Amino acid sequence: MLTEAHYNFLKKNSLYLQNVKAERELITYFFSIYNELTGENKPVTGCGRCVLNVKKRLKIELYKYEEFHGIQNS
């Protein structure tokens, strides 16, 4: 499950979890959170499909965190 710090970061940058271009630093951090959650060691890549899959998983984790903590989606 997401840590509170990861949740806050993803919530602050939730626009970039959509299908929009993000800076390499942001994508790198998304991959870091993804790898921490899944235990994988997925390398940061410019592959659009790969990035989209990582973002999709992070959105799911964001939703699960909010559900678990009773946070109303704004």
N, CA, C and O atoms as CSV, one atom per row, in Angstrom:
chain,resi,resn,atom,element,x,y,z
A,1,MET,N,N,0.846,-1.188,0.000
A,1,MET,CA,C,0.000,0.000,0.000
A,1,MET,C,C,0.889,1.248,0.000
A,1,MET,O,O,2.023,1.235,0.480
A,2,LEU,N,N,0.343,2.294,-0.542
A,2,LEU,CA,C,1.077,3.564,-0.614
A,2,LEU,C,C,1.412,4.101,0.770
A,2,LEU,O,O,0.649,3.916,1.718
A,3,THR,N,N,2.539,4.758,0.878
A,3,THR,CA,C,2.839,5.488,2.099
A,3,THR,C,C,2.111,6.831,2.020
A,3,THR,O,O,1.677,7.243,0.944
A,4,GLU,N,N,1.982,7.492,3.129
A,4,GLU,CA,C,1.320,8.799,3.133
A,4,GLU,C,C,2.083,9.800,2.260
A,4,GLU,O,O,1.481,10.613,1.559
A,5,ALA,N,N,3.412,9.727,2.314
A,5,ALA,CA,C,4.235,10.638,1.503
A,5,ALA,C,C,4.018,10.388,0.012
A,5,ALA,O,O,3.900,11.330,-0.771
A,6,HIS,N,N,3.965,9.100,-0.378
A,6,HIS,CA,C,3.714,8.787,-1.779
A,6,HIS,C,C,2.312,9.226,-2.189
A,6,HIS,O,O,2.114,9.756,-3.282
A,7,TYR,N,N,1.348,9.004,-1.308
A,7,TYR,CA,C,-0.025,9.433,-1.603
A,7,TYR,C,C,-0.065,10.942,-1.840
A,7,TYR,O,O,-0.638,11.407,-2.825
A,8,ASN,N,N,0.540,11.694,-0.940
A,8,ASN,CA,C,0.530,13.158,-1.068
A,8,ASN,C,C,1.203,13.608,-2.361
A,8,ASN,O,O,0.729,14.526,-3.029
A,9,PHE,N,N,2.304,12.959,-2.705
A,9,PHE,CA,C,3.006,13.298,-3.939
A,9,PHE,C,C,2.137,13.004,-5.158
A,9,PHE,O,O,2.022,13.836,-6.057
A,10,LEU,N,N,1.526,11.822,-5.188
A,10,LEU,CA,C,0.695,11.449,-6.332
A,10,LEU,C,C,-0.541,12.335,-6.431
A,10,LEU,O,O,-0.965,12.702,-7.527
A,11,LYS,N,N,-1.112,12.675,-5.287
A,11,LYS,CA,C,-2.302,13.538,-5.295
A,11,LYS,C,C,-1.937,14.919,-5.844
A,11,LYS,O,O,-2.673,15.498,-6.643
A,12,LYS,N,N,-0.794,15.431,-5.402
A,12,LYS,CA,C,-0.329,16.750,-5.857
A,12,LYS,C,C,-0.057,16.747,-7.356
A,12,LYS,O,O,-0.264,17.758,-8.027
A,13,ASN,N,N,0.403,15.619,-7.883
A,13,ASN,CA,C,0.765,15.504,-9.300
A,13,ASN,C,C,-0.224,14.637,-10.076
A,13,ASN,O,O,0.135,14.048,-11.095
A,14,SER,N,N,-1.464,14.555,-9.599
A,14,SER,CA,C,-2.437,13.651,-10.214
A,14,SER,C,C,-2.736,13.989,-11.672
A,14,SER,O,O,-3.107,13.101,-12.441
A,15,LEU,N,N,-2.584,15.236,-12.063
A,15,LEU,CA,C,-2.783,15.612,-13.458
A,15,LEU,C,C,-1.854,14.789,-14.355
A,15,LEU,O,O,-2.240,14.382,-15.451
A,16,TYR,N,N,-0.638,14.550,-13.885
A,16,TYR,CA,C,0.354,13.838,-14.684
A,16,TYR,C,C,0.135,12.326,-14.708
A,16,TYR,O,O,0.822,11.604,-15.430
A,17,LEU,N,N,-0.834,11.851,-13.911
A,17,LEU,CA,C,-1.196,10.440,-13.985
A,17,LEU,C,C,-2.151,10.198,-15.147
A,17,LEU,O,O,-2.441,9.053,-15.496
A,18,GLN,N,N,-2.633,11.275,-15.736
A,18,GLN,CA,C,-3.486,11.160,-16.928
A,18,GLN,C,C,-2.577,10.967,-18.135
A,18,GLN,O,O,-1.361,10.840,-17.997
A,19,ASN,N,N,-3.169,10.946,-19.294
A,19,ASN,CA,C,-2.392,10.732,-20.517
A,19,ASN,C,C,-1.802,12.060,-21.000
A,19,ASN,O,O,-2.132,12.544,-22.082
A,20,VAL,N,N,-0.932,12.630,-20.184
A,20,VAL,CA,C,-0.245,13.877,-20.528
A,20,VAL,C,C,1.248,13.671,-20.361
A,20,VAL,O,O,1.691,12.823,-19.585
A,21,LYS,N,N,2.008,14.449,-21.090
A,21,LYS,CA,C,3.467,14.345,-21.029
A,21,LYS,C,C,3.973,14.929,-19.708
A,21,LYS,O,O,3.520,15.984,-19.264
A,22,ALA,N,N,4.905,14.233,-19.104
A,22,ALA,CA,C,5.491,14.679,-17.844
A,22,ALA,C,C,7.006,14.734,-17.990
A,22,ALA,O,O,7.586,14.066,-18.845
A,23,GLU,N,N,7.631,15.531,-17.151
A,23,GLU,CA,C,9.094,15.636,-17.139
A,23,GLU,C,C,9.720,14.298,-16.737
A,23,GLU,O,O,9.113,13.494,-16.030
A,24,ARG,N,N,10.926,14.090,-17.200
A,24,ARG,CA,C,11.644,12.837,-16.928
A,24,ARG,C,C,11.787,12.593,-15.420
A,24,ARG,O,O,11.660,11.454,-14.970
A,25,GLU,N,N,12.047,13.642,-14.639
A,25,GLU,CA,C,12.197,13.502,-13.180
A,25,GLU,C,C,10.928,12.940,-12.556
A,25,GLU,O,O,10.986,12.075,-11.681
A,26,LEU,N,N,9.783,13.436,-13.010
A,26,LEU,CA,C,8.496,12.996,-12.481
A,26,LEU,C,C,8.244,11.534,-12.858
A,26,LEU,O,O,7.813,10.736,-12.025
A,27,ILE,N,N,8.513,11.198,-14.102
A,27,ILE,CA,C,8.340,9.818,-14.560
A,27,ILE,C,C,9.260,8.888,-13.765
A,27,ILE,O,O,8.858,7.785,-13.394
A,28,THR,N,N,10.475,9.326,-13.506
A,28,THR,CA,C,11.422,8.528,-12.717
A,28,THR,C,C,10.858,8.253,-11.325
A,28,THR,O,O,10.966,7.137,-10.818
A,29,TYR,N,N,10.260,9.267,-10.711
A,29,TYR,CA,C,9.692,9.080,-9.373
A,29,TYR,C,C,8.473,8.167,-9.436
A,29,TYR,O,O,8.274,7.346,-8.540
A,30,PHE,N,N,7.650,8.295,-10.483
A,30,PHE,CA,C,6.511,7.385,-10.655
A,30,PHE,C,C,7.002,5.940,-10.713
A,30,PHE,O,O,6.427,5.062,-10.070
A,31,PHE,N,N,8.055,5.695,-11.477
A,31,PHE,CA,C,8.606,4.340,-11.592
A,31,PHE,C,C,9.149,3.873,-10.243
A,31,PHE,O,O,9.006,2.703,-9.889
A,32,SER,N,N,9.766,4.772,-9.496
A,32,SER,CA,C,10.298,4.431,-8.186
A,32,SER,C,C,9.176,3.982,-7.241
A,32,SER,O,O,9.310,2.974,-6.548
A,33,ILE,N,N,8.086,4.726,-7.219
A,33,ILE,CA,C,6.938,4.360,-6.381
A,33,ILE,C,C,6.358,3.025,-6.852
A,33,ILE,O,O,6.058,2.150,-6.041
A,34,TYR,N,N,6.206,2.880,-8.155
A,34,TYR,CA,C,5.676,1.638,-8.739
A,34,TYR,C,C,6.530,0.441,-8.312
A,34,TYR,O,O,5.997,-0.574,-7.864
A,35,ASN,N,N,7.842,0.560,-8.451
A,35,ASN,CA,C,8.743,-0.537,-8.098
A,35,ASN,C,C,8.672,-0.864,-6.613
A,35,ASN,O,O,8.742,-2.031,-6.228
A,36,GLU,N,N,8.534,0.154,-5.788
A,36,GLU,CA,C,8.423,-0.057,-4.346
A,36,GLU,C,C,7.138,-0.812,-4.014
A,36,GLU,O,O,7.136,-1.702,-3.164
A,37,LEU,N,N,6.050,-0.456,-4.686
A,37,LEU,CA,C,4.755,-1.093,-4.441
A,37,LEU,C,C,4.727,-2.545,-4.916
A,37,LEU,O,O,4.199,-3.418,-4.228
A,38,THR,N,N,5.291,-2.795,-6.078
A,38,THR,CA,C,5.159,-4.106,-6.710
A,38,THR,C,C,6.324,-5.045,-6.411
A,38,THR,O,O,6.209,-6.257,-6.598
A,39,GLY,N,N,7.430,-4.498,-5.955
A,39,GLY,CA,C,8.610,-5.322,-5.737
A,39,GLY,C,C,9.360,-5.610,-7.024
A,39,GLY,O,O,10.343,-6.351,-7.026
A,40,GLU,N,N,8.897,-5.023,-8.116
A,40,GLU,CA,C,9.573,-5.189,-9.399
A,40,GLU,C,C,10.771,-4.243,-9.456
A,40,GLU,O,O,10.994,-3.431,-8.558
A,41,ASN,N,N,11.526,-4.374,-10.532
A,41,ASN,CA,C,12.631,-3.453,-10.773
A,41,ASN,C,C,12.519,-2.958,-12.213
A,41,ASN,O,O,13.448,-3.079,-13.011
A,42,LYS,N,N,11.349,-2.398,-12.516
A,42,LYS,CA,C,11.071,-1.932,-13.875
A,42,LYS,C,C,11.918,-0.694,-14.154
A,42,LYS,O,O,11.833,0.293,-13.423
A,43,PRO,N,N,12.733,-0.741,-15.206
A,43,PRO,CA,C,13.573,0.424,-15.509
A,43,PRO,C,C,12.754,1.571,-16.094
A,43,PRO,O,O,11.756,1.352,-16.780
A,44,VAL,N,N,13.186,2.781,-15.817
A,44,VAL,CA,C,12.542,3.962,-16.384
A,44,VAL,C,C,12.766,3.946,-17.881
A,44,VAL,O,O,13.876,3.703,-18.357
A,45,THR,N,N,11.704,4.205,-18.613
A,45,THR,CA,C,11.770,4.110,-20.060
A,45,THR,C,C,10.958,5.223,-20.702
A,45,THR,O,O,10.115,5.844,-20.055
A,46,GLY,N,N,11.213,5.460,-21.944
A,46,GLY,CA,C,10.442,6.437,-22.704
A,46,GLY,C,C,9.295,5.777,-23.454
A,46,GLY,O,O,8.549,6.448,-24.167
A,47,CYS,N,N,9.151,4.468,-23.298
A,47,CYS,CA,C,8.085,3.711,-23.956
A,47,CYS,C,C,6.730,4.207,-23.443
A,47,CYS,O,O,6.413,4.084,-22.260
A,48,GLY,N,N,5.953,4.761,-24.349
A,48,GLY,CA,C,4.665,5.338,-23.962
A,48,GLY,C,C,3.739,4.353,-23.285
A,48,GLY,O,O,3.105,4.685,-22.283
A,49,ARG,N,N,3.649,3.145,-23.815
A,49,ARG,CA,C,2.772,2.121,-23.240
A,49,ARG,C,C,3.242,1.745,-21.833
A,49,ARG,O,O,2.420,1.569,-20.934
A,50,CYS,N,N,4.545,1.623,-21.641
A,50,CYS,CA,C,5.095,1.264,-20.328
A,50,CYS,C,C,4.777,2.338,-19.296
A,50,CYS,O,O,4.347,2.034,-18.183
A,51,VAL,N,N,4.991,3.584,-19.669
A,51,VAL,CA,C,4.707,4.704,-18.765
A,51,VAL,C,C,3.222,4.731,-18.434
A,51,VAL,O,O,2.848,4.930,-17.278
A,52,LEU,N,N,2.378,4.535,-19.432
A,52,LEU,CA,C,0.933,4.545,-19.226
A,52,LEU,C,C,0.511,3.428,-18.260
A,52,LEU,O,O,-0.359,3.633,-17.413
A,53,ASN,N,N,1.129,2.249,-18.391
A,53,ASN,CA,C,0.811,1.141,-17.481
A,53,ASN,C,C,1.228,1.453,-16.047
A,53,ASN,O,O,0.514,1.110,-15.104
A,54,VAL,N,N,2.374,2.099,-15.878
A,54,VAL,CA,C,2.814,2.491,-14.537
A,54,VAL,C,C,1.836,3.508,-13.954
A,54,VAL,O,O,1.431,3.395,-12.797
A,55,LYS,N,N,1.461,4.495,-14.754
A,55,LYS,CA,C,0.505,5.516,-14.289
A,55,LYS,C,C,-0.829,4.885,-13.921
A,55,LYS,O,O,-1.446,5.256,-12.923
A,56,LYS,N,N,-1.269,3.933,-14.730
A,56,LYS,CA,C,-2.542,3.254,-14.472
A,56,LYS,C,C,-2.510,2.549,-13.124
A,56,LYS,O,O,-3.459,2.637,-12.345
A,57,ARG,N,N,-1.415,1.850,-12.852
A,57,ARG,CA,C,-1.287,1.140,-11.571
A,57,ARG,C,C,-1.260,2.132,-10.405
A,57,ARG,O,O,-1.855,1.877,-9.358
A,58,LEU,N,N,-0.569,3.261,-10.587
A,58,LEU,CA,C,-0.501,4.258,-9.518
A,58,LEU,C,C,-1.867,4.876,-9.255
A,58,LEU,O,O,-2.198,5.173,-8.107
A,59,LYS,N,N,-2.661,5.073,-10.295
A,59,LYS,CA,C,-4.023,5.598,-10.105
A,59,LYS,C,C,-4.871,4.608,-9.309
A,59,LYS,O,O,-5.664,5.008,-8.456
A,60,ILE,N,N,-4.701,3.321,-9.591
A,60,ILE,CA,C,-5.428,2.287,-8.845
A,60,ILE,C,C,-5.017,2.321,-7.378
A,60,ILE,O,O,-5.864,2.255,-6.487
A,61,GLU,N,N,-3.710,2.425,-7.134
A,61,GLU,CA,C,-3.212,2.472,-5.752
A,61,GLU,C,C,-3.700,3.725,-5.028
A,61,GLU,O,O,-4.006,3.677,-3.836
A,62,LEU,N,N,-3.771,4.834,-5.737
A,62,LEU,CA,C,-4.281,6.085,-5.174
A,62,LEU,C,C,-5.733,5.900,-4.739
A,62,LEU,O,O,-6.123,6.312,-3.646
A,63,TYR,N,N,-6.525,5.275,-5.610
A,63,TYR,CA,C,-7.933,5.016,-5.316
A,63,TYR,C,C,-8.068,4.086,-4.103
A,63,TYR,O,O,-8.881,4.343,-3.214
A,64,LYS,N,N,-7.274,3.006,-4.064
A,64,LYS,CA,C,-7.327,2.066,-2.945
A,64,LYS,C,C,-6.951,2.749,-1.629
A,64,LYS,O,O,-7.555,2.481,-0.591
A,65,TYR,N,N,-5.956,3.627,-1.678
A,65,TYR,CA,C,-5.530,4.360,-0.479
A,65,TYR,C,C,-6.685,5.218,0.037
A,65,TYR,O,O,-6.968,5.242,1.235
A,66,GLU,N,N,-7.350,5.924,-0.889
A,66,GLU,CA,C,-8.463,6.785,-0.494
A,66,GLU,C,C,-9.637,5.981,0.048
A,66,GLU,O,O,-10.290,6.401,1.002
A,67,GLU,N,N,-9.904,4.840,-0.550
A,67,GLU,CA,C,-10.965,3.966,-0.077
A,67,GLU,C,C,-10.654,3.485,1.345
A,67,GLU,O,O,-11.506,3.534,2.232
A,68,PHE,N,N,-9.421,3.021,1.541
A,68,PHE,CA,C,-9.009,2.477,2.830
A,68,PHE,C,C,-9.075,3.532,3.930
A,68,PHE,O,O,-9.476,3.238,5.056
A,69,HIS,N,N,-8.678,4.765,3.599
A,69,HIS,CA,C,-8.629,5.829,4.597
A,69,HIS,C,C,-9.892,6.677,4.630
A,69,HIS,O,O,-9.957,7.651,5.381
A,70,GLY,N,N,-10.887,6.330,3.838
A,70,GLY,CA,C,-12.149,7.062,3.842
A,70,GLY,C,C,-12.017,8.486,3.353
A,70,GLY,O,O,-12.714,9.380,3.833
A,71,ILE,N,N,-11.131,8.701,2.405
A,71,ILE,CA,C,-10.913,10.037,1.866
A,71,ILE,C,C,-11.869,10.247,0.709
A,71,ILE,O,O,-11.938,9.433,-0.212
A,72,GLN,N,N,-12.610,11.353,0.766
A,72,GLN,CA,C,-13.519,11.682,-0.322
A,72,GLN,C,C,-12.734,12.153,-1.518
A,72,GLN,O,O,-11.860,13.010,-1.389
A,73,ASN,N,N,-13.029,11.610,-2.679
A,73,ASN,CA,C,-12.342,12.006,-3.899
A,73,ASN,C,C,-12.808,13.402,-4.299
A,73,ASN,O,O,-14.005,13.656,-4.427
A,74,SER,N,N,-11.846,14.301,-4.494
A,74,SER,CA,C,-12.201,15.677,-4.837
A,74,SER,C,C,-11.925,15.976,-6.272
A,74,SER,O,O,-12.167,17.094,-6.727
